[in-house]
Amino acid sequence: MKMKVAICVLASLLVFSTSPINPDIAEAKGKKPITRGITKLVRGSNTNPCTAQAIGSGNVPPVGPTEDLTNLSVSCSDDKDVTYQELWDVLPQQHACGTTLADLRKQRPEVTIVSDPTGANPYHCILDNITPREFIRAIQWQR
């Protein structure tokens, strides 16, 4: 009986130690959901003004204007003192368009943003669950 209990305990430890990364570990690596409506986000663009086609083309893989974006790179910050200009300054594109999470949610409540800082861009985030057309409708700022 003691042997069966020991085997069960050992098996449980092995299962839990090989489970996918939990949210606490992901957050420790700098990746965390961004949920504040005041969050500003900027997407770089090689066209001005930003278009749904340009936003969709930047997705990997590219998507059409009415298809959901997945893993779209943006710069974002939920710090109210960070400006759209600061978010754009770390991007390589000549043009950019920006909005807030609150305005994106008016277009699509399911939109998600996850913080994913990189060495080159401490504001790097991943945007999902919104179409390029919905993103364009929410734009407040362009350069």
TORZANU-234467 format. One record per residue: residue in three letters; chain; x negated, y negated, z of N, C-alpha, C in turn; residue number from 1. Coordinates in steps of 0.2 Angstrom, whole numbers. Each point is the difference from the previous one (the first is absolute). Layout:
// TORZANU-234467
[rec 'Ala','A',[X,Y,Z],[X,Y,Z],[X,Y,Z],NUM]
...
END
This chain:
// TORZANU-234467
[rec 'Met','A',[-4,6,0],[4,-6,0],[-4,-6,0],1]
[rec 'Lys','A',[-6,-1,4],[-4,-5,0],[-3,-1,-7],2]
[rec 'Met','A',[-2,5,-3],[-3,0,-6],[5,-4,-5],3]
[rec 'Lys','A',[6,2,0],[5,-3,-5],[1,-7,1],4]
[rec 'Val','A',[0,-2,7],[1,-7,1],[-7,-4,-2],5]
[rec 'Ala','A',[-5,3,1],[-7,-3,-2],[0,-1,-8],6]
[rec 'Ile','A',[3,5,-4],[0,0,-7],[5,-6,-2],7]
[rec 'Cys','A',[6,0,3],[5,-5,-2],[-3,-7,2],8]
[rec 'Val','A',[-4,-1,5],[-2,-7,2],[-6,-2,-6],9]
[rec 'Leu','A',[-4,5,-1],[-5,-1,-5],[3,-2,-7],10]
[rec 'Ala','A',[5,4,-2],[3,-1,-6],[3,-7,-1],11]
[rec 'Ser','A',[3,-2,6],[3,-7,0],[-5,-5,0],12]
[rec 'Leu','A',[-6,1,3],[-5,-5,-1],[-2,-1,-7],13]
[rec 'Leu','A',[-1,6,-3],[-3,0,-7],[5,-4,-5],14]
[rec 'Val','A',[7,2,1],[5,-3,-4],[0,-8,1],15]
[rec 'Phe','A',[0,-2,6],[0,-7,1],[-6,-4,-1],16]
[rec 'Ser','A',[-6,3,0],[-6,-3,-2],[-1,-1,-7],17]
[rec 'Thr','A',[4,4,-4],[-1,0,-8],[6,-4,-3],18]
[rec 'Ser','A',[5,-3,4],[5,-3,-3],[-2,-6,-3],19]
[rec 'Pro','A',[4,-3,-5],[-1,-6,-3],[-2,-6,5],20]
[rec 'Ile','A',[-3,-5,-3],[-2,-6,4],[6,-3,3],21]
[rec 'Asn','A',[0,-1,7],[6,-3,3],[0,-7,-1],22]
[rec 'Pro','A',[5,-4,1],[0,-7,0],[-5,-4,4],23]
[rec 'Asp','A',[-1,3,6],[-5,-4,4],[-7,0,-3],24]
[rec 'Ile','A',[-2,6,-3],[-6,1,-3],[-1,-5,-6],25]
[rec 'Ala','A',[6,0,-4],[0,-4,-6],[-1,-8,2],26]
[rec 'Glu','A',[4,-2,5],[-1,-6,3],[-7,-2,2],27]
[rec 'Ala','A',[-3,5,3],[-7,-1,2],[-4,-2,-6],28]
[rec 'Lys','A',[1,3,-5],[-4,-1,-6],[2,-6,-4],29]
[rec 'Gly','A',[5,-4,3],[2,-7,-3],[6,0,-4],30]
[rec 'Lys','A',[3,6,-1],[6,1,-4],[6,0,4],31]
[rec 'Lys','A',[4,-5,0],[6,-1,4],[6,-3,-4],32]
[rec 'Pro','A',[6,2,1],[5,-3,-3],[1,-7,2],33]
[rec 'Ile','A',[1,-4,-5],[2,-8,1],[7,-1,0],34]
[rec 'Thr','A',[3,-3,5],[7,0,0],[3,-7,1],35]
[rec 'Arg','A',[-4,-5,2],[2,-7,1],[2,-3,-6],36]
[rec 'Gly','A',[6,-3,0],[3,-3,-6],[-4,-6,-2],37]
[rec 'Ile','A',[-4,-3,5],[-4,-6,-2],[-6,2,-4],38]
[rec 'Thr','A',[-2,6,-1],[-6,3,-3],[0,-3,-7],39]
[rec 'Lys','A',[-5,-3,-2],[-2,-3,-7],[-3,6,-3],40]
[rec 'Leu','A',[1,0,-7],[-4,5,-4],[-1,-3,-7],41]
[rec 'Val','A',[-5,1,-3],[-2,-2,-6],[-3,6,-5],42]
[rec 'Arg','A',[3,-1,-6],[-3,5,-5],[-3,-4,-5],43]
[rec 'Gly','A',[-7,2,-2],[-3,-3,-5],[2,2,-7],44]
[rec 'Ser','A',[0,-4,-5],[2,1,-6],[-4,-4,-5],45]
[rec 'Asn','A',[-1,4,-6],[-4,-3,-6],[5,-5,-4],46]
[rec 'Thr','A',[6,0,2],[5,-4,-4],[3,-6,4],47]
[rec 'Asn','A',[2,-5,-2],[3,-5,3],[6,-3,-4],48]
[rec 'Pro','A',[6,0,2],[2,2,7],[0,8,0],49]
[rec 'Cys','A',[0,3,6],[1,7,2],[6,2,-4],50]
[rec 'Thr','A',[-1,6,-3],[6,3,-3],[1,7,3],51]
[rec 'Ala','A',[6,3,-1],[1,7,2],[-4,5,-3],52]
[rec 'Gln','A',[-1,-1,-7],[-5,4,-3],[-7,0,2],53]
[rec 'Ala','A',[-2,-6,2],[-7,0,3],[-1,3,7],54]
[rec 'Ile','A',[5,-1,4],[1,3,6],[0,8,-1],55]
[rec 'Gly','A',[4,2,-4],[1,8,-1],[-6,3,-3],56]
[rec 'Ser','A',[-4,-4,-4],[-6,2,-4],[-6,1,6],57]
[rec 'Gly','A',[1,-4,5],[-5,1,5],[0,6,5],58]
[rec 'Asn','A',[6,3,-1],[1,6,5],[-3,6,-3],59]
[rec 'Val','A',[-2,4,4],[-4,7,-2],[5,5,2],60]
[rec 'Pro','A',[3,4,-5],[0,-2,-7],[5,-6,-2],61]
[rec 'Pro','A',[-1,-3,-6],[4,-5,-1],[7,2,0],62]
[rec 'Val','A',[5,-5,1],[7,1,0],[3,-6,-4],63]
[rec 'Gly','A',[6,2,-2],[4,-5,-3],[4,-5,5],64]
[rec 'Pro','A',[3,-5,-3],[3,-5,4],[5,2,5],65]
[rec 'Thr','A',[3,6,-1],[6,2,5],[-2,6,3],66]
[rec 'Glu','A',[-7,2,0],[-2,6,3],[-4,-2,7],67]
[rec 'Asp','A',[1,5,5],[-3,-2,6],[-8,0,0],68]
[rec 'Leu','A',[-3,-6,3],[-7,0,1],[-2,5,5],69]
[rec 'Thr','A',[-6,3,-1],[-3,4,5],[-7,-2,1],70]
[rec 'Asn','A',[-2,-1,6],[-7,-1,2],[-3,-6,-4],71]
[rec 'Leu','A',[4,-6,-1],[-2,-6,-3],[-4,-4,5],72]
[rec 'Ser','A',[-6,-1,-2],[-5,-4,4],[2,-8,0],73]
[rec 'Val','A',[1,-2,6],[1,-7,1],[-4,-3,6],74]
[rec 'Ser','A',[-1,-6,1],[-3,-3,6],[6,-2,4],75]
[rec 'Cys','A',[0,1,6],[5,-2,5],[-2,-1,7],76]
[rec 'Ser','A',[4,-5,3],[-2,-1,7],[7,-2,4],77]
[rec 'Asp','A',[1,2,6],[5,-2,4],[-2,-5,5],78]
[rec 'Asp','A',[-6,-3,-1],[-2,-6,4],[3,-6,-4],79]
[rec 'Lys','A',[4,-4,4],[3,-5,-3],[-5,-6,-2],80]
[rec 'Asp','A',[-6,0,3],[-5,-5,-2],[-4,2,-7],81]
[rec 'Val','A',[1,6,-2],[-4,2,-6],[5,-3,-6],82]
[rec 'Thr','A',[-4,-3,-5],[4,-3,-6],[0,5,-6],83]
[rec 'Tyr','A',[4,-2,-4],[1,4,-7],[-7,-1,-3],84]
[rec 'Gln','A',[-3,-6,0],[-7,-1,-3],[-5,4,3],85]
[rec 'Glu','A',[0,1,7],[-5,5,3],[1,7,-3],86]
[rec 'Leu','A',[6,2,0],[1,7,-3],[-2,1,-7],87]
[rec 'Trp','A',[1,-6,-4],[-2,1,-7],[-8,-1,-1],88]
[rec 'Asp','A',[-3,-3,5],[-7,-2,-1],[-4,7,0],89]
[rec 'Val','A',[2,5,3],[-4,7,0],[2,4,-6],90]
[rec 'Leu','A',[4,-2,-4],[2,4,-6],[-4,-2,-7],91]
[rec 'Pro','A',[-1,4,-4],[-4,-2,-6],[4,-3,-6],92]
[rec 'Gln','A',[6,1,0],[4,-3,-5],[1,-8,0],93]
[rec 'Gln','A',[1,-2,-6],[0,-8,-1],[6,-3,2],94]
[rec 'His','A',[6,4,0],[6,-2,2],[3,4,6],95]
[rec 'Ala','A',[5,-2,3],[3,4,6],[7,-2,1],96]
[rec 'Cys','A',[4,4,3],[7,-2,2],[1,3,7],97]
[rec 'Gly','A',[4,-4,4],[1,2,7],[7,-1,2],98]
[rec 'Thr','A',[1,4,6],[7,0,3],[-1,2,7],99]
[rec 'Thr','A',[6,1,3],[0,2,7],[3,7,0],100]
[rec 'Leu','A',[-1,4,6],[3,6,0],[8,-1,1],101]
[rec 'Ala','A',[2,-6,4],[7,-1,0],[3,-1,-6],102]
[rec 'Asp','A',[-3,-4,-5],[3,-1,-7],[0,7,-4],103]
[rec 'Leu','A',[-5,4,1],[0,6,-3],[6,5,2],104]
[rec 'Arg','A',[1,0,7],[5,3,3],[7,-2,-3],105]
[rec 'Lys','A',[1,-6,-1],[6,-3,-3],[1,4,-7],106]
[rec 'Gln','A',[-5,1,-4],[1,4,-6],[1,7,1],107]
[rec 'Arg','A',[-4,3,5],[0,7,1],[-2,2,7],108]
[rec 'Pro','A',[5,1,5],[-1,1,7],[-5,6,1],109]
[rec 'Glu','A',[-1,5,-4],[-5,5,1],[-7,-1,-1],110]
[rec 'Val','A',[-2,-6,-3],[-7,-2,-1],[-4,2,6],111]
[rec 'Thr','A',[-6,2,-2],[-5,2,6],[-7,-3,-2],112]
[rec 'Ile','A',[-3,-3,5],[-7,-2,-1],[-4,3,6],113]
[rec 'Val','A',[-6,3,-2],[-4,3,5],[-7,-4,-1],114]
[rec 'Ser','A',[-3,-2,6],[-6,-3,0],[-6,5,-2],115]
[rec 'Asp','A',[-4,-2,-4],[-6,5,-2],[-6,-4,-2],116]
[rec 'Pro','A',[-3,-3,5],[-5,-5,-1],[-6,4,-3],117]
[rec 'Thr','A',[-4,-4,-4],[-6,3,-4],[-6,-5,2],118]
[rec 'Gly','A',[-6,3,-2],[-6,-5,2],[1,-6,-4],119]
[rec 'Ala','A',[3,0,-6],[0,-6,-5],[6,-4,2],120]
[rec 'Asn','A',[5,3,3],[7,-4,1],[3,2,7],121]
[rec 'Pro','A',[-2,-4,5],[3,2,7],[8,-1,0],122]
[rec 'Tyr','A',[3,-3,-5],[7,-1,-1],[3,6,-4],123]
[rec 'His','A',[-4,5,-3],[3,5,-4],[6,3,3],124]
[rec 'Cys','A',[5,1,-4],[6,4,2],[3,4,-6],125]
[rec 'Ile','A',[4,5,2],[3,4,-5],[8,-2,0],126]
[rec 'Leu','A',[3,-1,-6],[7,-2,0],[3,6,-4],127]
[rec 'Asp','A',[6,2,3],[4,6,-3],[7,-2,0],128]
[rec 'Asn','A',[4,4,-4],[8,0,1],[3,-7,-2],129]
[rec 'Ile','A',[-2,-3,-6],[3,-5,-3],[-2,0,-7],130]
[rec 'Thr','A',[4,-3,-5],[-1,0,-7],[-4,-6,-1],131]
[rec 'Pro','A',[-4,0,-6],[-3,-7,-2],[5,-5,-1],132]
[rec 'Arg','A',[6,1,-3],[5,-5,-1],[2,-3,7],133]
[rec 'Glu','A',[1,5,5],[2,-3,6],[-5,-4,3],134]
[rec 'Phe','A',[-6,2,0],[-6,-4,2],[0,-7,-3],135]
[rec 'Ile','A',[1,0,-6],[0,-7,-4],[5,-4,2],136]
[rec 'Arg','A',[6,3,2],[6,-5,2],[-2,-3,7],137]
[rec 'Ala','A',[-4,3,4],[-2,-2,6],[-6,-5,1],138]
[rec 'Ile','A',[-3,-2,-6],[-6,-4,0],[2,-7,2],139]
[rec 'Gln','A',[-5,-3,5],[1,-6,2],[-6,-5,-2],140]
[rec 'Trp','A',[-6,4,-1],[-6,-4,-1],[-4,3,-6],141]
[rec 'Gln','A',[-3,-4,-4],[-4,2,-6],[-5,-5,-1],142]
[rec 'Arg','A',[-6,3,-3],[-6,-3,-2],[-2,3,-6],143]
END
